[in-house]
Amino acid sequence: MSRYTVRRTVAGRPAGHTPTAVLADDHTGGWRPTTWLGAPAPGGLALPQAAPSMSWMYSPRGVFVDDSHLVVADSGNHRVLVWHGVPSVDEQPADVVLGQADGYTEGRAAAGRGPERGMNLPTGVAIVDGRLIVADAWHHRILIWNSVPQRDDVAPDVVLGQSDAASVEPNASGECSAATFYWPFGFAVLGGRFWVADTGNRRVLGFDGGIPDPGQPADIVLGQPSPHSREENRGEAPGPASFRWPHAITGTDEVMLVADAGDHRVLGWSPHPASDRAANSVLGQQDFCSSEEWPYGPHSGDRLRFPYAVDLDGDTLAVADTANNRVLLWDGIPAEPLGGRPADHVLAQPGFTSNGENRWALVGHDTLCWPYGLSLHGGVMAIADSGNNRVMVWRRS
């Protein structure tokens, strides 16, 4: 990703300035933006800065929030930023940077120092049982810190998907197998299993017993007929047992949801799959065999266009409808197996029929441009607003 080929987006208001028009609560379900993390957008452009800092980002694609931390995959700067505590001030600098020697350098593999501490387009991030987990997507591996680092430039304790911390080739320089990755963009721990969205291999891997040991093969290969297969949609038309670009995973002990961004849908399994089997629900398409890209279908809250993120917390389901520049919210998991019911709320657009980048206007606290990641926790939602080079924290009133 070149710093000089970033999408240019109309912008305007700096951080700390309340936008003149915010969306009504009947559209948003009471969600309001509160904190702007990243550089302001003066002069009508939301561009990355010439050099990074602990406050500024470049095309962040992943985010995680809980009571004690906010973690951002600052993907374009090939690093992860960690805040101890949820930030409450616009442009608040991060406390810790990982993947770079300091907060002011950028570049793949720690700017040439090597992949032992460096990253290449990190995406999915989360803290699970006190362990920080990062999907280092373009290094084709998962990185794990046994505790959340308190200082910069700490090497991971565990590397999954490669033979050692210096290796970074797709599928560990060999054939696709149940123990290798190709662009792993997302992951989740659900029902005692560790699930990985192995995007480049067009499948989801499930490891029994939680986070696996290095080199341990997956117990479940979902979306492909064998551990060595990796064709889009199994080399066929889309169906209930295939993926094009599985990107994010969420759920409960009873339900698993996978954002299949390339097929413009979210697939659901209930109960969790214990082997390769078809999904029994779909959001974003009328049936399991459709993969139409909205807005070419009906303009409504039940169509998706490259949904890259999905999260579920309590009675709220959120989907980052990335190419429609919005987040859709459901009050509970839709029970309908096909098509699902339309979303109950929409963030960043005036209604379900609109999809403009920043609403074709100025960058404001409540606008979005290609939201790539999101995280829900209680009444807090963090959105990786990739096209605006920032993370926005929203809260439900």
C-alpha positions as CSV (number, residue, x, y, z in Angstrom):
1,M,0.0,0.0,0.0
2,S,1.6,3.3,-1.1
3,R,1.2,6.3,1.0
4,Y,0.7,8.3,-2.2
5,T,-2.1,6.3,-3.7
6,V,-4.6,6.7,-0.9
7,R,-8.2,7.5,-1.7
8,R,-8.8,11.3,-1.6
9,T,-12.0,12.2,0.3
10,V,-13.8,15.5,0.7
11,A,-13.3,16.6,4.3
12,G,-13.6,19.8,6.3
13,R,-14.0,20.0,10.0
14,P,-11.1,19.4,12.4
15,A,-11.3,17.2,15.4
16,G,-13.1,18.8,18.3
17,H,-15.6,20.7,16.1
18,T,-19.1,19.6,16.4
19,P,-20.7,18.9,12.9
20,T,-23.6,21.1,12.0
21,A,-25.8,18.2,11.0
22,V,-26.0,14.9,12.8
23,L,-28.3,12.0,12.1
24,A,-31.5,11.7,14.1
25,D,-31.8,9.1,16.8
26,D,-34.6,7.3,14.9
27,H,-32.0,6.4,12.3
28,T,-29.1,5.6,14.6
29,G,-30.8,3.8,17.5
30,G,-29.4,6.4,20.0
31,W,-25.7,5.9,18.9
32,R,-23.7,9.1,18.7
33,P,-20.0,9.7,17.9
34,T,-18.0,11.0,20.8
35,T,-14.2,10.7,20.2
36,W,-12.1,11.2,17.0
37,L,-8.8,9.3,17.0
38,G,-6.4,10.2,14.2
39,A,-5.4,13.3,12.4
40,P,-8.0,16.1,11.8
41,A,-9.2,16.8,8.2
42,P,-8.5,20.4,7.5
43,G,-8.8,22.0,4.0
44,G,-11.3,19.5,2.7
45,L,-9.1,16.4,2.5
46,A,-8.8,13.4,4.8
47,L,-5.3,12.4,3.9
48,P,-2.6,10.5,5.8
49,Q,0.1,12.7,7.3
50,A,3.6,12.8,5.8
51,A,4.9,10.9,8.8
52,P,3.1,8.9,11.4
53,S,2.8,9.8,15.1
54,M,1.2,8.2,18.1
55,S,-1.9,10.2,17.3
56,W,-2.3,9.8,13.6
57,M,-3.2,6.8,11.4
58,Y,-3.1,5.6,7.8
59,S,-6.0,3.5,6.6
60,P,-6.8,1.6,9.9
61,R,-8.6,-1.7,9.1
62,G,-9.1,-3.3,12.5
63,V,-10.2,-2.2,16.0
64,F,-11.0,-3.7,19.3
65,V,-12.5,-2.1,22.5
66,D,-13.3,-3.4,26.0
67,D,-13.4,-1.8,29.4
68,S,-9.7,-1.4,29.7
69,H,-8.2,-1.0,26.2
70,L,-8.7,0.2,22.7
71,V,-6.5,-1.5,20.1
72,V,-6.1,-0.4,16.5
73,A,-4.6,-2.1,13.5
74,D,-3.0,1.0,11.8
75,S,-2.7,-1.1,8.7
76,G,-1.2,1.4,6.3
77,N,1.6,2.2,8.8
78,H,2.1,-1.6,9.4
79,R,1.7,-1.3,13.1
80,V,-0.7,-1.8,16.0
81,L,-1.6,1.0,18.5
82,V,-2.7,0.3,22.0
83,W,-4.5,2.7,24.4
84,H,-4.7,1.7,28.0
85,G,-8.2,2.8,28.8
86,V,-10.8,3.9,26.3
87,P,-9.8,7.3,24.9
88,S,-12.1,10.2,25.7
89,V,-10.2,13.1,24.0
90,D,-10.0,13.8,20.3
91,E,-6.5,13.0,18.8
92,Q,-5.4,11.3,22.1
93,P,-2.1,9.6,21.4
94,A,-1.7,5.9,21.9
95,D,0.2,4.5,24.8
96,V,2.0,1.7,23.0
97,V,3.1,1.0,19.4
98,L,3.9,-2.5,18.2
99,G,5.4,-3.4,14.8
100,Q,7.6,-0.4,14.7
101,A,10.6,0.8,16.7
102,D,8.7,3.9,17.8
103,G,5.7,6.0,17.0
104,Y,7.3,8.0,14.2
105,T,8.5,5.3,11.8
106,E,6.6,3.2,9.3
107,G,7.2,0.6,6.7
108,R,6.7,-3.1,6.2
109,A,8.5,-5.5,8.5
110,A,9.6,-2.7,10.9
111,A,11.0,-0.5,8.2
112,G,13.5,-3.1,7.1
113,R,14.6,-4.4,10.5
114,G,12.8,-7.7,9.9
115,P,9.5,-9.4,10.6
116,E,10.5,-10.6,14.1
117,R,9.0,-7.4,15.5
118,G,7.5,-6.0,12.3
119,M,4.2,-6.4,10.5
120,N,2.8,-6.2,7.0
121,L,-0.8,-4.9,6.8
122,P,-2.1,-6.0,10.2
123,T,-5.9,-6.2,10.3
124,G,-7.8,-8.2,12.9
125,V,-7.0,-7.3,16.5
126,A,-8.5,-8.4,19.9
127,I,-7.7,-9.1,23.5
128,V,-8.8,-12.6,24.6
129,D,-8.3,-13.8,28.2
130,G,-5.7,-11.1,28.7
131,R,-3.7,-12.1,25.5
132,L,-3.3,-9.6,22.6
133,I,-3.9,-11.3,19.2
134,V,-3.1,-9.7,15.9
135,A,-3.8,-11.0,12.4
136,D,-0.6,-10.0,10.5
137,A,-2.4,-10.5,7.2
138,W,0.3,-10.0,4.6
139,H,2.8,-11.9,6.6
140,H,0.3,-14.8,6.5
141,R,0.4,-15.4,10.3
142,I,-1.3,-14.7,13.6
143,L,0.8,-13.0,16.4
144,I,0.1,-13.4,20.1
145,W,1.3,-11.5,23.1
146,N,0.7,-13.4,26.4
147,S,-0.1,-10.1,28.0
148,V,-0.9,-6.7,26.6
149,P,2.5,-4.9,26.2
150,Q,3.1,-1.9,28.4
151,R,6.0,-0.5,26.3
152,D,6.8,-0.1,22.6
153,D,8.3,-2.5,20.2
154,V,7.8,-5.8,22.1
155,A,8.1,-9.0,20.1
156,P,5.2,-11.4,20.1
157,D,5.4,-14.5,22.3
158,V,3.7,-16.8,19.8
159,V,3.6,-17.0,16.0
160,L,0.9,-19.1,14.3
161,G,1.0,-20.1,10.6
162,Q,4.8,-19.9,10.0
163,S,7.7,-22.1,11.1
164,D,9.4,-19.2,12.9
165,A,9.2,-15.4,13.5
166,A,11.3,-14.6,10.5
167,S,9.2,-16.5,7.9
168,V,6.5,-14.7,6.1
169,E,5.6,-16.6,2.9
170,P,2.0,-17.5,1.9
171,N,1.1,-21.0,3.2
172,A,4.5,-21.2,4.9
173,S,6.2,-21.5,1.5
174,G,4.3,-24.7,0.7
175,E,1.0,-26.2,-0.2
176,C,-2.1,-25.0,1.4
177,S,-2.8,-27.1,4.5
178,A,-4.8,-27.1,7.7
179,A,-1.8,-25.5,9.5
180,T,-1.1,-22.6,7.1
181,F,-2.6,-19.2,6.2
182,Y,-2.9,-17.0,3.2
183,W,-4.0,-13.5,4.2
184,P,-5.7,-14.2,7.5
185,F,-7.7,-11.1,8.1
186,G,-9.9,-12.0,11.1
187,F,-10.4,-14.4,14.0
188,A,-12.6,-15.1,17.0
189,V,-12.8,-17.4,20.0
190,L,-16.3,-18.9,20.1
191,G,-17.6,-21.9,22.0
192,G,-14.1,-23.0,23.0
193,R,-12.8,-22.9,19.5
194,F,-10.4,-20.5,17.8
195,W,-11.7,-19.5,14.4
196,V,-9.6,-17.9,11.7
197,A,-10.9,-16.2,8.6
198,D,-8.2,-17.5,6.2
199,T,-9.2,-15.0,3.5
200,G,-6.7,-15.8,0.7
201,N,-7.4,-19.5,1.0
202,R,-11.2,-18.7,0.9
203,R,-12.0,-20.7,4.0
204,V,-12.5,-20.5,7.8
205,L,-10.3,-22.7,10.1
206,G,-11.5,-24.0,13.5
207,F,-9.1,-25.1,16.2
208,D,-10.7,-27.2,19.1
209,G,-9.6,-26.2,22.6
210,G,-9.0,-22.5,21.9
211,I,-5.9,-20.8,20.7
212,P,-3.6,-23.5,19.2
213,D,0.1,-24.2,19.6
214,P,2.4,-23.2,16.7
215,G,2.2,-25.7,13.9
216,Q,-1.0,-27.3,15.1
217,P,-3.4,-28.1,12.2
218,A,-7.0,-27.0,12.3
219,D,-9.6,-29.5,13.3
220,I,-12.2,-27.9,11.0
221,V,-11.8,-26.6,7.5
222,L,-15.0,-24.7,6.6
223,G,-15.7,-23.7,3.1
224,Q,-13.4,-26.0,1.1
225,P,-13.7,-29.7,0.2
226,S,-10.1,-30.5,1.6
227,P,-7.3,-28.8,3.5
228,H,-5.4,-28.3,0.3
229,S,-8.2,-26.6,-1.7
230,R,-8.4,-22.8,-2.0
231,E,-10.6,-21.8,-4.9
232,E,-13.2,-19.0,-4.6
233,N,-16.6,-20.5,-3.7
234,R,-15.1,-24.0,-4.2
235,G,-14.5,-23.3,-7.8
236,E,-18.3,-23.0,-8.4
237,A,-21.1,-20.5,-8.0
238,P,-21.7,-19.1,-4.5
239,G,-23.5,-21.5,-2.2
240,P,-24.2,-22.0,1.5
241,A,-20.9,-23.9,2.1
242,S,-18.5,-21.6,0.3
243,F,-16.7,-18.2,0.6
244,R,-15.2,-15.7,-1.7
245,W,-13.5,-13.4,0.9
246,P,-14.3,-14.4,4.5
247,H,-13.0,-11.5,6.5
248,A,-14.5,-11.3,10.1
249,I,-16.1,-13.7,12.6
250,T,-18.3,-13.2,15.6
251,G,-21.1,-14.9,17.5
252,T,-22.2,-16.6,20.7
253,D,-21.9,-20.0,22.1
254,E,-24.8,-21.0,19.9
255,V,-24.3,-18.9,16.7
256,M,-21.4,-18.2,14.5
257,L,-21.5,-15.4,11.9
258,V,-18.9,-14.9,9.1
259,A,-18.7,-11.7,7.0
260,D,-18.1,-13.1,3.4
261,A,-17.1,-9.7,2.0
262,G,-16.5,-10.9,-1.6
263,D,-20.0,-12.4,-1.9
264,H,-21.6,-9.3,-0.2
265,R,-23.2,-11.3,2.6
266,V,-23.0,-12.6,6.2
267,L,-23.3,-16.4,6.6
268,G,-24.6,-17.9,9.9
269,W,-24.3,-21.3,11.5
270,S,-26.4,-22.5,14.4
271,P,-25.2,-24.5,16.1
272,H,-21.5,-24.0,15.4
273,P,-20.2,-26.2,12.6
274,A,-18.1,-29.2,13.9
275,S,-17.1,-30.0,10.3
276,D,-17.4,-28.6,6.8
277,R,-21.1,-28.0,6.4
278,A,-23.5,-25.5,4.9
279,A,-24.6,-22.4,6.6
280,N,-28.3,-22.2,7.7
281,S,-28.8,-18.4,7.5
282,V,-27.7,-15.6,5.3
283,L,-27.8,-11.8,5.6
284,G,-27.4,-9.4,2.6
285,Q,-28.7,-11.7,-0.1
286,Q,-32.1,-13.2,-0.8
287,D,-30.7,-16.8,-0.9
288,F,-27.5,-18.7,-0.6
289,C,-26.8,-18.7,-4.3
290,S,-26.9,-14.9,-4.9
291,S,-24.0,-12.6,-4.6
292,E,-25.3,-9.3,-6.0
293,E,-23.5,-6.1,-5.2
294,W,-25.7,-3.4,-3.8
295,P,-26.8,-0.9,-5.0
296,Y,-27.6,-2.9,-8.1
297,G,-30.4,-4.7,-6.1
298,P,-33.1,-3.0,-4.1
299,H,-32.0,0.0,-2.0
300,S,-32.8,-1.1,1.6
301,G,-31.4,-2.2,4.9
302,D,-31.2,-5.9,3.8
303,R,-28.5,-5.6,1.1
304,L,-24.7,-5.4,1.6
305,R,-21.8,-4.3,-0.5
306,F,-18.4,-5.7,0.6
307,P,-19.2,-6.1,4.3
308,Y,-15.7,-6.5,5.9
309,A,-16.6,-6.5,9.6
310,V,-19.3,-8.0,11.8
311,D,-19.6,-8.0,15.6
312,L,-22.2,-9.1,18.1
313,D,-22.6,-7.9,21.7
314,G,-25.6,-8.6,23.8
315,D,-28.7,-7.8,21.8
316,T,-26.9,-5.7,19.1
317,L,-25.6,-7.0,15.8
318,A,-23.4,-4.6,13.8
319,V,-22.2,-5.0,10.2
320,A,-19.7,-2.7,8.6
321,D,-21.2,-2.3,5.1
322,T,-17.9,-1.0,3.9
323,A,-18.5,0.0,0.3
324,N,-21.8,1.6,1.2
325,N,-20.0,3.8,3.8
326,R,-22.3,2.9,6.6
327,V,-22.8,0.6,9.6
328,L,-26.0,-1.4,9.9
329,L,-27.4,-2.4,13.3
330,W,-29.9,-5.1,14.2
331,D,-31.7,-5.3,17.5
332,G,-30.9,-9.0,18.0
333,I,-29.8,-11.7,15.5
334,P,-32.3,-11.9,12.6
335,A,-34.1,-15.3,12.9
336,E,-35.1,-15.6,9.2
337,P,-32.8,-18.2,7.5
338,L,-32.9,-16.5,4.0
339,G,-32.4,-12.8,3.4
340,G,-33.0,-11.9,7.1
341,R,-35.0,-9.0,8.2
342,P,-33.8,-5.5,7.2
343,A,-31.5,-3.7,9.7
344,D,-33.2,-1.7,12.4
345,H,-30.7,1.2,12.3
346,V,-28.1,2.8,10.1
347,L,-25.1,4.9,11.1
348,A,-23.4,7.6,8.9
349,Q,-26.2,7.8,6.3
350,P,-29.5,9.7,6.4
351,G,-31.4,6.6,5.6
352,F,-31.2,3.1,4.1
353,T,-31.2,4.3,0.5
354,S,-28.0,6.4,0.7
355,N,-24.4,5.3,0.5
356,G,-22.2,8.3,-0.3
357,E,-18.6,8.6,1.1
358,N,-19.0,11.1,3.9
359,R,-22.6,11.5,2.6
360,W,-20.9,13.3,-0.4
361,A,-20.2,16.2,1.9
362,L,-17.6,17.2,4.5
363,V,-15.9,14.9,6.9
364,G,-17.8,15.1,10.2
365,H,-17.9,13.1,13.4
366,D,-20.9,11.1,12.2
367,T,-19.7,10.4,8.6
368,L,-17.8,7.4,7.2
369,C,-15.6,6.5,4.3
370,W,-15.0,2.8,3.8
371,P,-15.4,1.6,7.4
372,Y,-13.3,-1.6,7.4
373,G,-13.5,-2.7,11.1
374,L,-15.7,-2.3,14.1
375,S,-15.9,-3.5,17.7
376,L,-18.9,-3.5,20.1
377,H,-18.6,-3.6,23.9
378,G,-21.5,-2.6,26.0
379,G,-22.7,0.8,25.0
380,V,-19.4,1.6,23.1
381,M,-18.6,1.0,19.4
382,A,-15.3,1.7,17.8
383,I,-15.2,2.0,14.0
384,A,-12.1,1.8,11.9
385,D,-13.0,4.5,9.4
386,S,-10.3,3.5,6.9
387,G,-10.9,6.0,4.1
388,N,-10.8,8.9,6.6
389,N,-7.6,7.6,8.3
390,R,-9.1,7.6,11.7
391,V,-11.0,5.6,14.4
392,M,-14.3,7.0,15.7
393,V,-15.7,6.0,19.0
394,W,-19.5,6.0,19.2
395,R,-21.6,5.6,22.4
396,R,-25.2,4.6,22.8
397,S,-27.3,7.1,24.7
